[in-house]
Amino acid sequence: MGEYAGILKKAINHYDELYQRMSDTQTVQLIDDTAHHYQIIQTGWDQHSRRIYTSLHLSIQNGKIYIHSDPTEEGIANVLTEKGIPKSDIVLEYQAPTLRQYTPYAKA
């Protein structure tokens, strides 16, 4: 898990820097090494409404990386495979379980 956690933290740092340059919202990294969750949230105002949303959410469960939310253009799963993580260790959790069988990634 240590190797995967390091890769996820680097990815979170990379996207956090990008989001800070591209947006007028505040970005915050939420890293929980105990529960193995890695997130970026963005906060800001849309006229008179407060907006808080998760931009990127990854976790490690049962030795696999779960992608809960992925707004990236290139797809964080592609980035992770380029870093050497096998597709069999990546779960596209944002996809319905019944649809995961049609992807090259792990079902769960």
Backbone as a chain_set.jsonl record, in Angstrom:
{"seq": "MGEYAGILKKAINHYDELYQRMSDTQTVQLIDDTAHHYQIIQTGWDQHSRRIYTSLHLSIQNGKIYIHSDPTEEGIANVLTEKGIPKSDIVLEYQAPTLRQYTPYAKA", "coords": {"N": [[0.824, -1.206, 0.0], [2.051, 1.164, 0.562], [3.59, 2.033, -1.653], [1.596, 2.576, -3.559], [0.177, 4.553, -2.174], [2.058, 6.628, -2.137], [2.216, 7.236, -4.881], [-0.423, 8.094, -5.333], [-0.527, 10.373, -3.689], [1.325, 12.05, -4.981], [-0.04, 12.423, -7.383], [-2.331, 13.767, -6.445], [-1.126, 16.115, -5.47], [-0.143, 17.164, -7.899], [-2.543, 17.646, -9.416], [-3.822, 19.378, -7.681], [-2.178, 21.65, -7.809], [-2.627, 22.331, -10.513], [-5.425, 22.896, -10.486], [-5.466, 25.082, -8.773], [-4.262, 27.037, -10.32], [-6.057, 27.29, -12.421], [-8.562, 28.054, -11.521], [-10.883, 30.174, -9.749], [-11.671, 29.332, -7.36], [-11.101, 28.03, -4.049], [-8.788, 25.479, -3.478], [-8.42, 22.424, -1.725], [-6.449, 19.955, -0.271], [-7.262, 16.775, 0.901], [-5.959, 14.418, 2.779], [-5.844, 11.278, 4.046], [-4.042, 9.141, 5.625], [-4.508, 7.025, 7.301], [-7.1, 5.945, 6.8], [-6.744, 5.724, 4.138], [-7.601, 7.528, 2.079], [-7.681, 9.958, -0.499], [-8.079, 13.154, -1.543], [-9.229, 15.999, -3.449], [-10.827, 18.927, -2.755], [-12.951, 21.592, -3.782], [-13.816, 24.9, -3.036], [-16.022, 27.695, -3.043], [-17.792, 30.609, -4.286], [-20.827, 30.96, -6.058], [-22.266, 33.391, -7.341], [-24.66, 34.049, -5.141], [-24.605, 31.686, -3.837], [-23.055, 29.182, -1.939], [-20.522, 26.971, -2.904], [-19.346, 23.73, -2.684], [-17.391, 21.114, -3.615], [-16.234, 17.84, -4.558], [-13.358, 17.373, -6.335], [-11.443, 15.466, -7.124], [-11.206, 12.157, -6.109], [-9.728, 9.536, -4.558], [-8.991, 6.244, -3.35], [-7.493, 3.624, -1.355], [-8.252, 0.327, -1.155], [-8.399, -2.914, 0.033], [-5.973, -3.507, -1.242], [-6.247, -2.397, -3.749], [-6.657, 0.398, -5.992], [-9.206, 2.682, -5.773], [-11.165, 4.685, -7.784], [-13.097, 7.248, -7.095], [-14.11, 9.686, -7.921], [-13.51, 11.525, -10.826], [-12.612, 14.123, -12.579], [-10.694, 14.709, -14.426], [-9.125, 15.555, -17.518], [-7.522, 13.764, -18.993], [-7.972, 11.424, -17.684], [-7.585, 9.903, -14.681], [-7.077, 7.217, -14.247], [-5.631, 6.443, -16.508], [-3.31, 7.932, -16.094], [-2.374, 6.714, -13.756], [-1.842, 4.102, -14.672], [0.232, 4.67, -16.405], [2.139, 5.24, -14.551], [2.839, 2.789, -13.732], [1.012, 1.194, -12.372], [-0.913, -1.669, -12.422], [-3.78, -2.312, -14.502], [-5.477, -4.143, -13.402], [-5.436, -3.552, -10.753], [-6.872, -1.272, -10.39], [-9.905, 0.279, -9.769], [-12.745, 1.528, -11.25], [-14.661, 3.153, -9.536], [-16.631, 5.028, -9.755], [-18.14, 4.168, -11.825], [-21.044, 2.216, -12.473], [-21.411, -0.917, -10.788], [-22.34, -2.978, -12.475], [-21.49, -2.177, -14.962], [-18.744, -2.159, -14.946], [-17.524, -4.476, -15.825], [-17.162, -4.16, -18.502], [-14.995, -2.587, -18.875], [-11.384, -2.211, -19.084], [-10.411, -2.41, -16.568], [-10.242, -3.372, -13.033], [-13.022, -5.095, -11.543], [-13.792, -4.899, -8.905]], "CA": [[0.0, 0.0, 0.0], [2.911, 2.329, 0.652], [3.946, 2.504, -2.992], [0.396, 3.156, -4.154], [-0.124, 5.799, -1.458], [2.987, 7.642, -2.625], [1.801, 7.621, -6.233], [-1.664, 8.87, -5.227], [-0.209, 11.691, -3.119], [1.943, 12.85, -6.047], [-1.114, 12.792, -8.315], [-3.144, 14.783, -5.768], [-0.345, 17.361, -5.497], [-0.111, 17.656, -9.281], [-3.841, 18.208, -9.802], [-4.087, 20.523, -6.808], [-1.479, 22.792, -8.41], [-3.351, 22.713, -11.732], [-6.712, 23.504, -10.136], [-5.228, 26.401, -8.183], [-3.946, 27.974, -11.399], [-7.147, 27.395, -13.384], [-9.863, 28.354, -10.937], [-10.927, 31.205, -8.719], [-12.104, 28.692, -6.123], [-10.026, 27.545, -3.188], [-8.649, 24.023, -3.501], [-7.898, 21.874, -0.479], [-6.13, 18.532, -0.306], [-7.643, 15.994, 2.074], [-5.19, 13.179, 2.723], [-6.033, 10.478, 5.253], [-3.199, 7.958, 5.477], [-5.049, 5.929, 8.108], [-8.212, 5.343, 6.049], [-6.271, 5.624, 2.75], [-8.406, 8.344, 1.164], [-6.914, 11.071, -1.049], [-9.09, 13.964, -2.231], [-9.138, 17.446, -3.626], [-12.131, 19.581, -2.781], [-12.925, 22.995, -4.178], [-14.86, 25.701, -2.404], [-16.132, 29.044, -3.58], [-19.128, 31.186, -4.377], [-21.47, 31.133, -7.352], [-23.133, 34.514, -7.012], [-25.045, 34.065, -3.733], [-24.636, 30.309, -3.34], [-21.782, 28.568, -1.585], [-20.28, 25.725, -3.627], [-18.296, 22.849, -2.181], [-17.493, 19.858, -4.349], [-15.05, 17.0, -4.658], [-12.819, 17.349, -7.692], [-10.769, 14.194, -7.362], [-11.279, 11.33, -4.91], [-9.115, 8.226, -4.739], [-8.74, 5.535, -2.095], [-6.894, 2.299, -1.457], [-9.056, -0.654, -0.429], [-8.063, -4.307, -0.306], [-4.828, -3.54, -2.14], [-6.566, -1.811, -5.052], [-6.97, 1.826, -6.015], [-10.582, 2.98, -6.176], [-11.355, 6.044, -8.272], [-14.476, 7.602, -6.747], [-14.479, 10.869, -8.699], [-12.407, 11.842, -11.732], [-12.958, 15.111, -13.589], [-9.518, 15.052, -15.221], [-9.294, 15.415, -18.968], [-6.837, 12.566, -19.49], [-8.399, 10.256, -16.917], [-6.576, 9.552, -13.676], [-6.728, 5.798, -14.424], [-4.551, 6.41, -17.506], [-2.107, 8.455, -15.433], [-1.898, 5.692, -12.82], [-1.244, 2.99, -15.423], [1.523, 5.167, -16.897], [3.053, 5.199, -13.397], [3.174, 1.396, -13.475], [-0.02, 0.465, -11.637], [-1.662, -2.5, -13.373], [-5.223, -2.058, -14.603], [-6.159, -5.09, -12.512], [-5.422, -2.966, -9.404], [-7.596, 0.001, -10.438], [-11.357, 0.113, -9.856], [-13.474, 2.752, -11.603], [-15.781, 3.07, -8.606], [-17.698, 5.933, -10.206], [-18.956, 3.399, -12.769], [-21.936, 1.234, -11.843], [-20.788, -2.249, -10.755], [-22.755, -3.793, -13.624], [-20.801, -1.706, -16.167], [-17.289, -2.289, -14.807], [-17.038, -5.639, -16.575], [-16.894, -3.739, -19.876], [-13.782, -1.775, -18.889], [-10.191, -3.043, -18.911], [-9.985, -2.28, -15.176], [-10.803, -4.336, -12.08], [-14.454, -4.93, -11.238], [-13.788, -4.468, -7.491]], "C": [[0.859, 1.257, 0.0], [3.279, 2.909, -0.7], [2.751, 3.183, -3.657], [0.046, 4.485, -3.49], [0.785, 6.926, -1.94], [2.612, 8.146, -4.01], [0.541, 8.479, -6.18], [-1.404, 10.263, -4.667], [0.431, 12.6, -4.167], [0.893, 13.304, -7.055], [-1.986, 13.889, -7.715], [-2.414, 16.122, -5.776], [-0.347, 17.984, -6.887], [-1.433, 18.33, -9.657], [-4.236, 19.386, -8.924], [-3.422, 21.777, -7.377], [-2.186, 23.263, -9.677], [-4.646, 23.444, -11.407], [-6.522, 24.9, -9.55], [-4.929, 27.441, -9.252], [-5.138, 28.25, -12.304], [-8.437, 27.962, -12.809], [-9.763, 29.484, -9.928], [-11.476, 30.643, -7.408], [-10.882, 28.291, -5.308], [-9.978, 26.023, -3.292], [-7.977, 23.575, -2.216], [-7.624, 20.391, -0.691], [-6.584, 17.895, 1.002], [-6.958, 14.639, 1.948], [-5.31, 12.48, 4.063], [-5.258, 9.177, 5.073], [-3.695, 6.77, 6.295], [-6.152, 5.192, 7.362], [-7.886, 5.195, 4.562], [-7.21, 6.305, 1.754], [-7.603, 9.579, 0.781], [-7.861, 11.878, -1.929], [-8.608, 15.383, -2.468], [-10.569, 17.955, -3.612], [-11.929, 21.027, -3.193], [-14.1, 23.699, -3.522], [-14.858, 27.088, -3.012], [-17.578, 29.483, -3.628], [-19.569, 31.258, -5.823], [-22.585, 32.138, -7.119], [-23.461, 34.482, -5.518], [-25.063, 32.678, -3.106], [-23.227, 29.806, -3.068], [-21.671, 27.233, -2.312], [-19.118, 24.981, -2.969], [-18.44, 21.533, -2.935], [-16.15, 19.139, -4.4], [-14.601, 16.97, -6.113], [-12.225, 15.989, -8.023], [-10.795, 13.414, -6.061], [-10.788, 9.935, -5.244], [-8.99, 7.558, -3.377], [-8.049, 4.212, -2.401], [-7.711, 1.378, -0.56], [-8.671, -2.047, -0.908], [-6.951, -4.402, -1.348], [-5.065, -2.971, -3.526], [-6.866, -0.324, -4.904], [-8.385, 1.992, -6.545], [-10.65, 4.44, -6.602], [-12.828, 6.376, -8.075], [-14.995, 8.761, -7.595], [-13.275, 11.255, -9.545], [-12.847, 12.83, -12.803], [-11.8, 15.432, -14.541], [-9.748, 14.755, -16.697], [-8.7, 14.106, -19.487], [-7.267, 11.291, -18.785], [-7.313, 9.81, -15.962], [-6.176, 8.084, -13.793], [-5.595, 5.655, -15.437], [-3.238, 6.89, -16.906], [-1.518, 7.385, -14.515], [-1.271, 4.507, -13.55], [0.105, 3.403, -16.017], [2.576, 5.149, -15.795], [3.37, 3.76, -12.99], [2.15, 0.599, -12.689], [-0.822, -0.363, -12.641], [-3.157, -2.193, -13.352], [-6.017, -2.978, -13.686], [-6.188, -4.609, -11.064], [-6.143, -1.626, -9.349], [-9.079, -0.288, -10.641], [-11.979, 1.464, -10.183], [-14.77, 2.771, -10.795], [-16.933, 3.98, -9.004], [-18.583, 5.279, -11.273], [-19.854, 2.437, -11.988], [-21.266, -0.141, -11.862], [-21.148, -3.119, -11.962], [-22.045, -3.388, -14.916], [-19.294, -1.92, -16.118], [-16.723, -3.458, -15.598], [-16.668, -5.286, -18.013], [-15.673, -2.825, -19.989], [-12.575, -2.696, -18.749], [-9.681, -3.055, -17.466], [-10.674, -3.31, -14.288], [-12.28, -4.048, -11.83], [-14.637, -4.437, -9.81], [-12.692, -5.195, -6.762]], "O": [[0.439, 2.298, -0.506], [3.283, 4.127, -0.881], [2.893, 4.252, -4.251], [-0.337, 5.437, -4.17], [0.329, 8.054, -2.129], [2.683, 9.344, -4.281], [0.438, 9.476, -6.895], [-2.003, 11.234, -5.128], [0.114, 13.788, -4.234], [0.932, 14.44, -7.527], [-2.342, 14.843, -8.408], [-3.021, 17.154, -6.061], [-0.532, 19.193, -7.032], [-1.438, 19.455, -10.158], [-4.92, 20.299, -9.387], [-4.037, 22.842, -7.421], [-2.33, 24.466, -9.892], [-4.933, 24.493, -11.985], [-7.327, 25.797, -9.803], [-5.303, 28.605, -9.106], [-5.228, 29.327, -12.894], [-9.332, 28.32, -13.575], [-8.712, 29.722, -9.333], [-11.716, 31.39, -6.459], [-9.768, 28.223, -5.828], [-11.01, 25.358, -3.204], [-7.09, 24.246, -1.688], [-8.461, 19.664, -1.223], [-6.316, 18.421, 2.083], [-7.334, 13.817, 1.113], [-4.922, 13.028, 5.095], [-5.745, 8.232, 4.452], [-3.335, 5.629, 6.008], [-6.148, 3.963, 7.293], [-8.665, 4.607, 3.812], [-7.565, 5.732, 0.724], [-6.928, 10.177, 1.619], [-8.382, 11.375, -2.925], [-7.714, 15.89, -1.79], [-11.419, 17.474, -4.362], [-10.866, 21.608, -2.976], [-15.213, 23.178, -3.459], [-13.82, 27.592, -3.441], [-18.468, 28.825, -3.09], [-18.776, 31.579, -6.709], [-23.701, 31.777, -6.747], [-22.617, 34.853, -4.703], [-25.493, 32.518, -1.963], [-22.322, 29.99, -3.882], [-22.624, 26.453, -2.332], [-18.05, 25.546, -2.734], [-19.5, 20.907, -2.895], [-15.087, 19.751, -4.298], [-15.36, 16.592, -7.005], [-12.485, 15.433, -9.091], [-10.441, 13.953, -5.012], [-11.35, 9.245, -6.094], [-8.894, 8.243, -2.358], [-8.024, 3.748, -3.541], [-7.845, 1.619, 0.64], [-8.625, -2.316, -2.108], [-6.98, -5.266, -2.225], [-4.19, -3.048, -4.388], [-7.272, 0.145, -3.841], [-8.719, 1.506, -7.625], [-10.237, 5.329, -5.857], [-13.695, 5.863, -8.782], [-16.175, 8.807, -7.941], [-12.151, 11.307, -9.046], [-13.396, 12.426, -13.828], [-11.917, 16.332, -15.373], [-10.471, 13.828, -17.062], [-9.304, 13.427, -20.318], [-6.957, 10.192, -19.246], [-6.239, 9.385, -16.389], [-5.041, 7.736, -13.468], [-4.695, 4.837, -15.248], [-2.18, 6.323, -17.177], [-0.305, 7.175, -14.499], [-0.267, 3.963, -13.09], [1.016, 2.582, -16.121], [3.77, 5.053, -16.077], [4.086, 3.535, -12.014], [2.394, -0.564, -12.369], [-1.353, 0.184, -13.607], [-3.72, -1.857, -12.31], [-7.11, -2.625, -13.244], [-6.887, -5.192, -10.234], [-6.033, -0.913, -8.352], [-9.463, -1.006, -11.564], [-11.76, 2.439, -9.464], [-15.839, 2.444, -11.309], [-18.08, 3.733, -8.632], [-19.658, 5.79, -11.583], [-19.449, 1.908, -10.952], [-20.62, -0.496, -12.847], [-20.326, -3.915, -12.414], [-22.002, -4.169, -15.867], [-18.633, -1.867, -17.155], [-15.559, -3.43, -15.999], [-15.94, -6.032, -18.668], [-15.355, -2.344, -21.077], [-12.725, -3.846, -18.336], [-8.639, -3.644, -17.178], [-11.572, -4.027, -14.729], [-12.724, -2.902, -11.897], [-15.538, -3.645, -9.536], [-12.506, -4.988, -5.562]]}, "num_chains": 1, "name": "protein.A"}
